[in-house]
Amino acid sequence: MGIVEIALTGSLVLLGISVLLIVVFGVKNVASGKHEWSKIAIIFLPFALFGVTFGVTGNMTESALITFLVMIVLMVVLIFMGGLRSSFKF
């Protein structure tokens, strides 16, 4: 095993540990009431959107592209709505 494989394995192990800790502490904070479910559910929106588009198209590349474009459009619309809200004090 060369140095490249050792470095890659080490970085993947550290990445896995960090993701595991994020999940553990996230569940702990939700259980203690420090976070709201609605804010956490927003994180799963792209995954759900990808699942729906993959179910409709059956093609991984098209589903990824549609998900990407929909998320970009959604981001632009929400930024615009936030600007309107702050400009007109809704």
Sequence and secondary structure as in RCSB ss.txt:
>XXXX:A:sequence
MGIVEIALTGSLVLLGISVLLIVVFGVKNVASGKHEWSKIAIIFLPFALFGVTFGVTGNMTESALITFLVMIVLM
VVLIFMGGLRSSFKF
>XXXX:A:secstr
  HHHHHHHHHHHHHHHHHHHHHHHHHHHHHHTSS HHHHHGGGHHHHHHHHHHHHH  HHHHHHHHHHHHHHHH
HHHHHHHHHHHHHT 
